Amino acid sequence: MITGQVIDTLYKKYKKRPDSPDDLDISLLFDDDLSDIHGLTISPDDNLIIGSIDPLSPFHRIPMRHIHAFVVFEKWVAIVLHSSIIFLNRKEPQVTLNIKPVKRTFMSKLRDKMRGE
């Protein structure tokens, strides 16, 4: 089961991109039936295309250079990006997305206090 703690750990562990997209273990996406279930392809211009996500979504086409890691779980494969994680179900074309909450800086908190918010 993927909990909030697991998600936080993914963001912390994979906070930096690899030196090159070639360092990613892309075979994880093409093992089993995952690529068939989600219509995964790599375009000639080095983008990961996820067919199970609406083409109008910004998560349909992801530049490989933006991907931090691929992580396999029992029922899901996580595609870790800087501020979001895409979870692809390994058995059906179900996609779940986590967007990292924006942390407020000390200065933004101070400004809000000064405004009385």
C-alpha positions as CSV (number, residue, x, y, z in Angstrom):
1,M,0.0,0.0,0.0
2,I,1.3,3.4,-0.9
3,T,0.9,5.8,2.0
4,G,1.8,9.4,2.5
5,Q,4.9,8.4,4.2
6,V,6.0,6.3,1.2
7,I,5.3,9.3,-1.1
8,D,7.4,11.6,1.1
9,T,10.2,9.0,1.1
10,L,10.1,8.9,-2.7
11,Y,10.4,12.7,-3.0
12,K,13.3,12.7,-0.5
13,K,15.1,9.8,-2.0
14,Y,14.8,10.9,-5.6
15,K,15.0,14.7,-5.2
16,K,17.7,14.9,-7.9
17,R,17.5,13.7,-11.5
18,P,20.1,11.3,-12.7
19,D,23.1,12.7,-14.6
20,S,21.5,11.3,-17.8
21,P,18.2,9.8,-18.8
22,D,20.3,6.7,-19.8
23,D,20.9,6.1,-16.1
24,L,17.2,5.4,-15.5
25,D,16.1,1.8,-15.4
26,I,13.6,2.1,-18.2
27,S,13.3,-1.6,-18.5
28,L,11.0,-1.4,-15.4
29,L,8.3,0.2,-17.7
30,F,8.5,-2.5,-20.3
31,D,8.6,-5.5,-18.1
32,D,5.3,-7.5,-17.7
33,D,2.4,-6.0,-19.5
34,L,2.7,-2.4,-18.2
35,S,3.7,-0.9,-21.5
36,D,0.7,-2.6,-23.2
37,I,-1.8,-1.7,-20.5
38,H,-0.8,2.0,-20.4
39,G,0.3,2.4,-24.1
40,L,3.8,3.4,-23.1
41,T,6.2,4.6,-25.8
42,I,9.4,6.6,-26.1
43,S,9.2,9.2,-28.8
44,P,12.1,10.0,-31.2
45,D,12.5,13.3,-29.3
46,D,13.1,11.4,-26.0
47,N,9.7,11.9,-24.4
48,L,7.8,9.2,-22.4
49,I,4.3,9.0,-23.8
50,I,1.6,7.5,-21.5
51,G,-1.3,6.5,-23.6
52,S,-3.6,5.8,-20.6
53,I,-3.5,9.6,-19.7
54,D,-5.5,12.0,-21.7
55,P,-3.5,13.6,-24.5
56,L,-4.5,17.1,-23.2
57,S,-3.0,16.4,-19.8
58,P,0.6,17.7,-19.1
59,F,1.4,14.3,-17.8
60,H,0.6,12.5,-21.1
61,R,4.1,13.4,-22.6
62,I,7.0,13.7,-20.2
63,P,10.6,14.6,-21.3
64,M,12.9,11.8,-20.1
65,R,15.3,14.4,-18.8
66,H,12.6,15.4,-16.2
67,I,12.2,11.9,-14.8
68,H,14.0,11.3,-11.5
69,A,13.3,7.6,-11.1
70,F,11.1,4.6,-11.8
71,V,10.1,2.6,-8.7
72,V,8.2,-0.7,-8.7
73,F,5.7,-1.6,-6.0
74,E,3.5,-4.7,-5.8
75,K,0.5,-3.2,-7.7
76,W,2.0,0.1,-9.0
77,V,5.0,1.5,-10.8
78,A,5.9,5.1,-9.8
79,I,7.3,7.6,-12.2
80,V,9.0,10.2,-9.9
81,L,9.3,13.7,-11.1
82,H,10.5,16.8,-9.2
83,S,7.1,17.9,-7.9
84,S,4.8,15.0,-8.8
85,I,4.6,11.3,-8.9
86,I,2.6,9.3,-11.5
87,F,1.5,5.9,-10.3
88,L,0.6,3.4,-13.1
89,N,-1.3,0.3,-12.0
90,R,0.4,-2.9,-13.1
91,K,-2.8,-4.8,-13.9
92,E,-5.3,-2.3,-15.3
93,P,-5.1,1.1,-17.1
94,Q,-5.6,3.0,-13.8
95,V,-3.4,6.1,-13.2
96,T,-3.0,8.0,-9.9
97,L,-1.2,11.2,-9.6
98,N,0.4,12.9,-6.5
99,I,1.3,16.5,-6.7
100,K,3.8,17.7,-4.1
101,P,2.3,20.4,-1.9
102,V,4.1,23.7,-2.1
103,K,5.8,24.5,1.2
104,R,5.4,28.1,2.4
105,T,8.6,29.9,3.0
106,F,9.3,31.8,6.2
107,M,9.0,35.1,4.3
108,S,5.6,34.2,2.9
109,K,4.4,33.3,6.4
110,L,5.7,36.5,7.8
111,R,4.0,38.5,5.0
112,D,0.7,36.8,5.7
113,K,1.0,37.6,9.4
114,M,1.8,41.3,8.6
115,R,-1.4,41.5,6.4
116,G,-3.4,39.9,9.2
117,E,-4.2,36.7,7.1
